[in-house]
Amino acid sequence: MITLALSKGRIFDETLPLLAEAGIQVLEDPEKSRKLILPTNQPELRVVLVRASDVPTYVQFGGADIGVAGKDVLIEHGGQGLYQPLDLQIAKCHVSVAVPAGFDYAHAVRQGARLRVATKYPAIAREFFARKGVHVDLVKLYGSMELAPLTGMADAIVDLVSTGNTLRANNLVEVEQIMPISSQLVVNQAALRLKQLPLRHLMDVFARACHPEALV
């Protein structure tokens, strides 16, 4: 049995067409079912639904053999014990710095001000500001980042941005893009040795679906 870890939402929705190209179908809708383990039309493949930030941990510790996780999540996790063979080029967005409209971010940086930055991604934020030589105090949050500057708790946020609609709705503006993000295939290294043939087959399924030009 191969266990594939996915998170609900955009990653799940954009992974389904890749599986469908190989005739693999998830048999239950996660938005309608309360089940956390979903069968597929392939008896030896099942899907487990976990929180996006937990996908690397499930794969690392053997709760799943293979999974799909955003690059942002993998950087924060550290990627220990994971084989990362493929960028699936799905669920694309980017990590950005955003501030309240009217806040002179460039001036604050030039003057060497110490900024308080709220984020779910302290590793990414810390590395980015360290490279720029900007002094920051990081505030780790798990909910809506946009609220932090609106309440005066932070000068800026570092967060994922897709359309930018949420920023605009809360009177925030992007001032710097840190990195592009897409979703990666991650594989448990021990499982790859023990279940080499079925896992290699599934990896090939993803490779054919998202990078057909790279295959001979």
N, C-alpha and C positions, 0 to 999 in steps of 0.2 A: 504493500500500500504506500502510495506517495501522498504526502500531505502538503498542500500549497497554502501558504498564509497570505491573505489579502485583507485590506481594510475597506470598510464601507465607503461609498461615495465615489469620488472621481477616479481613484485608482482602480476600484472594482469595476466601474462602468467601462473604463478604457482598456482593461485587461481582457474583458469578455470577447471583444472582436478578434483579439490575437489568438485566443483559444479556439474560437469558432472557425478560424481559417484551417485548423487541423481537425475539425469535426468534434471538438470537445465542447460540451454544453454543461453549465451548472443548472441543476434540475429544480432549484427553488430560488425564489426572489428574496434576497436578504431584507428588503424593505417590507415584505409581507410575512415572512417567517420569523419566528422567535429563535429558531435553531442557530447555533453558533458553528456547527459543523454541517456543511452542505454536500450532498452527493453530486456526482457528475454522471454523465452517460458512459463514462469509462470506469468500470468496477474497481480498478486499481488506483484511481485518483479521487481525492476528496479535497474540499476547500474549507479551511478554518478562517473564521472572521475574527480579527483582533484589532485593537486600536492601532492606528498608523504608527505611533511611536513604539509599539511593542513588537512590530514585525521582526526587526533584527534580533531581538532577544529570543523570541520563539524559535527562530531558525538557529541561532547560536547554540541554544540549549536543547535542541532536538524536539521541541514541541511541533515543529514543522520541518520538512526536509528542504523546502524551497519557498521563496516568498518574493513579493514585490514591495519595494520600499523607496521612498523619495530620497534623493541625494542629501537633502537637509537632515533627515532623520538618521541617515547612516553616518554623517559627519558628527552629529551629536552623540551617537552611540559609540563611535570609535571603530566599528567594523571588526571587532575582535572575533576570530574564529569563523569568519565568513568568506566564502569565495564569491567574488562579484564579477561574473563573466560577461555581463551584457547590459548596456544602456538601452532600455526599451523605448526611449523617446516618447513617453506618454506622460500625462498629467504635468505638462510643462508650465512653469511659472518662474519667478525669480525672487531672490531675497533682496530687500531694499531697506534703506534708512528712510524714515518718514518723520516729519515734524509738523507742528501746527502751522497753518498758513499765517504768514507774518513773522514767524520766528526766523531770524537771520542766522541760519546754520553756518554758512560759509564764514561769516564774521566771527562767530563764536569759536570755530575751529582755528581761524587765523590768530585769534587773540589767546589761544591756549586755554580756553575755558574748560573746566571739568564738567562733562555732561553726564546726566543721569539717563540711562537708556533701558527701557523695558523690552524684554524679549523672551521668546520660548527657546531661543537658539544662542545660549551664552558662548558656546565654543566658536561658532561662526562669528559672532559679534566681537568677541575678545580678540580673535586673530585679525579681523579686519581693522579694528581701531588701533591695535598694536602696530600694524604695518604702517599706518598713517601717522603714528606718533600722537594720537589723540587720547587724552586722559578721560576715562569713563568709569562710572559706577554702574554696574549691571544689576538690574532688578529682574529676577526670574519670575515670569508669570505663566499661567496655563490657560487663561481665558482670553477674552478679547483684548488685544494689545491697544486698540485705539482709545480705550478708556483712560489709560495711564496719563497721556499728555493732557487730555481734556480735564482731568481732575487736578492737574498740577503735580502729579506724582513723578513724572518723568519729562525730560526735555524732548526726547525722541524715542522712537521705537525701531526695532529691527524685526521684520516680519516677512512672511511670504506675500507676494503681490501677484495677482493674476490679471484681473481687469482694471483694478484700481478704483472700482466703484465704492467699496467700503471706505477707503481713505477719503474720497471726495465727499461722501455722505457725512463724514465726521470732521470735515474742514481740515484734513491733513493732506500734505503734499509729499511726494517722493523727492528726496534731494540727492540720493546716491543709490546706484544699483551695485550690490555686492557680488552676486553670482547667479547664473542661470541654474534652474533646478529641473530635473526630470526624474523619472522613476527607474530604478535599477533592479535587475534580477539578482537575488542573493541566494546562496546555496550553503547548506551545512556541509562542512568538509568531511566529517565522518560518514554522513549519509552518502556523499558522492563516492566514497570507496565501497560502501556496503551495497548500495543500490545503483551502481554505475550505469547499467544499461537503461533502466527506465528514466533516470534523471537526465542522462545525456539526451535521450529521446525528447524529453520535455524541453530541455534547453534548446534543442534544434528546432522544436516547434515555435518557440518564441523568436529564435533568430530568423527563421524563414518568414515569419509574419511581419517583423518590424525592420529587418535589414535584408530584403531579398536580393538587393544589388550586390551584397557581399558574398553571396553563395555562388559556387561554381556549378 
